[in-house]
Amino acid sequence: MKSIAQMMLAVTVFALATVPTAHAADGCKVKIDAKTGAIQFSAKNVHGVLRWGDSLGLAIHPFADADCVKSGKATRCELGAPGTADQITPPELCRLFVKDVGGASCSAFIKGCTPGVRPGGAAASVPGGAKAGVVAFCSPDKDDVRIFRSFNNVNASAITIDDGVLAGRCEITFPFSLEDKFYSVEPVSGIIATSTFKIDYEVNGNTLSISTQQYLPPVWAGLAMQVSVLIF
């Protein structure tokens, strides 16, 4: 029979042999497409979902098309969808940082890029200043949701609204990601002092889904309400 020491040694060797080795993306490179101006990232040995950013700590943005990564290879992954500012706007220091959710990371300099402040970039933002704002109406009628007024200091593109299917719901879509932003959602009108109400919301990419509700015992029900949204 094997001794306890021999058995422990065998278990240790097996454990070391089965620990997955760390993989790092190789051959990371980024270029500007001569025809479209799109910024495109490529790499080999990719073993997870990729995120990009202006620095390693801010590599939180998904690429526009997740299918650009196939069989462990990233091919011409673009920062934004066709026709958007993200597709053609390089980081301020012209270096793209990419991180694999598995832990690997790399960076690449964009040849032909000029360093400088970008619209909506950190250097362009006044500390404490709002990047965008909306006053909107979340209606019980799906055809009645609307934006009363808005501003966008990030890229000047339009902010849109859609119904949230149920009463008191609406979805406000901004032409930039909200994942690295701060936001405030407050009621503007429609509040009855004797009623109990609440505003629930969640962020998914560049869309803010809002639910305005009033408590009608024993349940919460949709409540038409104007809301003010500020993005910082």
C-alpha atoms as one frame of an Amber mdcrd trajectory, in Angstrom:
protein
   0.000   0.000   0.000   1.038   3.557  -0.603   1.991   5.616   2.399   0.002
   8.724   3.346   2.922  10.870   2.224   2.956   9.199  -1.194  -0.802   9.687
  -1.564  -0.575  13.379  -0.604   2.271  13.856  -3.096   0.212  12.244  -5.833
  -2.776  14.510  -5.080  -0.545  17.589  -5.105   1.029  16.669  -8.454  -2.423
  16.013  -9.945  -3.756  19.340  -8.662  -0.824  21.253 -10.126  -1.208  19.456
 -13.419  -4.894  20.341 -13.680  -4.663  24.043 -12.761  -5.502  25.992 -15.945
  -2.638  28.115 -17.179  -3.190  31.842 -17.580  -3.571  33.054 -21.108  -2.761
  36.507 -22.380  -3.962  38.012 -25.616  -1.084  37.991 -28.106  -0.355  40.138
 -31.137  -2.585  42.977 -29.940  -2.840  45.665 -32.573  -5.184  48.471 -33.466
  -5.572  50.474 -36.655  -7.777  53.076 -38.295  -9.622  51.766 -41.330  -8.647
  53.924 -44.290 -12.130  53.800 -45.860 -14.472  54.196 -42.897 -12.247  55.786
 -40.244 -13.337  53.026 -37.858 -10.913  52.065 -35.070 -10.330  48.312 -35.268
  -8.688  45.998 -32.718  -7.262  42.525 -33.407  -5.526  39.911 -31.236  -4.804
  36.191 -30.857  -5.246  33.798 -27.931  -8.396  35.448 -26.615 -10.039  33.304
 -23.946 -13.054  35.342 -22.821 -15.167  38.449 -23.378 -13.184  41.567 -24.269
 -13.687  45.058 -22.878 -11.890  48.257 -23.971 -11.150  51.658 -22.466  -8.824
  54.664 -22.224  -6.892  52.940 -19.428  -6.705  49.449 -17.953  -8.875  50.500
 -15.024 -11.536  51.866 -17.393 -11.546  48.916 -19.808 -15.282  48.367 -19.284
 -16.798  49.056 -22.712 -17.963  46.148 -24.894 -16.970  46.092 -28.550 -19.784
  46.890 -30.978 -19.977  43.336 -32.350 -19.329  40.450 -29.955 -19.018  38.129
 -32.965 -15.706  39.771 -33.870 -14.145  37.232 -31.472 -14.223  33.695 -32.848
 -12.152  30.609 -32.048  -9.918  32.582 -29.697  -9.151  35.284 -32.252 -10.322
  38.917 -32.274 -10.586  40.312 -35.801 -11.254  43.976 -36.558 -13.317  44.576
 -33.417 -14.758  48.098 -33.590 -15.362  50.448 -30.653 -18.805  51.551 -31.792
 -21.592  50.708 -34.196 -21.344  51.960 -37.795 -22.159  55.653 -38.089 -21.619
  56.453 -34.402 -19.021  58.742 -32.841 -17.598  55.845 -30.799 -16.690  53.998
 -33.997 -14.228  56.685 -35.097 -13.182  58.410 -31.846  -9.794  57.276 -30.467
  -8.766  57.545 -26.788  -7.297  60.902 -25.807  -3.743  59.525 -25.521  -4.132
  57.389 -28.677  -3.558  54.148 -26.738  -6.320  51.550 -26.537  -6.423  49.298
 -23.480  -8.179  45.946 -23.791  -8.971  43.475 -21.023 -10.148  39.882 -21.177
 -12.715  39.128 -18.454 -10.514  36.127 -17.658  -7.801  38.511 -16.448  -5.499
  38.975 -19.453  -4.927  42.486 -20.786  -2.923  44.398 -23.365  -2.667  47.826
 -24.947  -1.789  49.139 -28.380  -0.951  52.562 -29.792  -3.085  53.816 -32.669
  -0.817  54.903 -35.517  -1.959  58.062 -37.265  -3.863  59.212 -34.165  -3.355
  62.706 -32.733  -3.494  62.956 -28.920  -5.967  65.497 -27.586  -9.221  66.160
 -25.772 -12.211  64.275 -27.193 -15.865  65.352 -26.950 -17.171  63.871 -23.718
 -13.702  62.736 -22.583 -12.450  63.176 -19.035 -10.369  66.235 -19.928 -13.335
  67.844 -21.665 -15.621  67.544 -18.670 -15.910  70.317 -16.129 -15.792  68.789
 -12.619 -19.347  68.623 -11.311 -20.810  69.584 -14.688 -23.690  67.573 -16.136
 -22.912  65.640 -19.324 -26.550  65.285 -20.350 -30.048  65.932 -19.055 -33.640
  65.043 -19.894 -37.095  66.012 -18.714 -39.436  63.268 -19.905 -42.919  61.865
 -19.367 -43.394  58.207 -18.459 -47.017  57.582 -19.372 -49.591  54.837 -18.762
 -50.268  55.067 -22.489 -47.452  53.452 -24.470 -47.988  55.944 -27.320 -47.748
  58.995 -25.065 -44.177  58.813 -23.686 -42.192  61.859 -24.744 -39.177  64.066
 -24.063 -40.064  67.670 -23.206 -36.510  69.006 -23.326 -32.949  67.671 -23.218
 -29.285  68.519 -23.712 -26.231  66.438 -24.600 -22.745  67.816 -23.939 -21.038
  64.522 -24.804 -21.496  64.302 -28.552 -24.547  66.475 -29.380 -26.462  63.474
 -30.802 -30.162  62.950 -30.166 -31.520  61.378 -26.973 -34.558  59.177 -27.641
 -37.416  57.672 -25.638 -39.547  54.577 -26.078 -42.390  53.037 -24.137 -41.628
  50.485 -21.458 -44.631  48.287 -22.397 -46.368  48.668 -19.017 -48.029  51.737
 -17.496 -45.631  54.235 -15.920 -42.629  52.775 -17.744 -40.300  54.367 -20.279
 -36.860  53.728 -21.730 -34.530  56.655 -22.414 -31.612  55.892 -24.721 -28.510
  58.086 -24.743 -26.037  58.136 -27.682 -23.185  57.121 -25.362 -22.529  54.493
 -22.705 -23.845  55.062 -19.171 -21.732  52.313 -17.613 -18.974  54.666 -16.427
 -21.264  57.596 -15.581 -23.158  58.855 -12.526 -26.861  59.603 -12.848 -29.777
  61.086 -10.948 -33.467  60.330 -11.578 -36.002  62.541  -9.791 -39.764  63.247
 -10.067 -40.879  66.583 -11.556 -44.645  66.477 -11.078 -47.583  64.158 -10.650
 -46.939  63.441  -6.961 -49.900  63.394  -4.587 -48.887  64.232  -1.026 -51.130
  61.566   0.479 -49.920  58.781  -1.786 -46.904  56.546  -1.631 -44.851  56.513
  -4.831 -41.451  55.373  -6.051 -39.196  55.529  -9.078 -37.279  52.394  -9.986
 -34.659  52.400 -12.731 -31.854  50.313 -14.145 -29.068  50.916 -16.651 -28.185
  48.616 -19.524 -25.446  49.950 -21.801 -26.737  53.330 -22.983 -30.388  52.804
 -22.032 -32.038  53.930 -18.787 -35.221  51.965 -18.051 -37.541  53.839 -15.677
 -40.627  52.668 -13.780 -42.779  55.269 -11.980 -45.203  53.640  -9.558 -47.844
  54.448  -6.954 -48.884  52.188  -4.075 -52.533  51.220  -4.350 -53.073  48.685
  -1.559 -52.224  45.928  -1.699 -50.005  46.377  -4.791 -47.843  48.876  -6.692
 -49.306  50.166  -9.952 -47.922  52.227 -12.814 -48.198  56.019 -12.351 -47.820
  58.566 -15.151 -45.142  61.029 -14.079 -42.647  63.551 -15.377 -39.055  62.723
 -14.471 -35.814  64.649 -14.583 -32.636  62.732 -15.487 -29.134  64.144 -15.130
 -25.993  62.322 -16.293 -22.633  63.290 -14.739
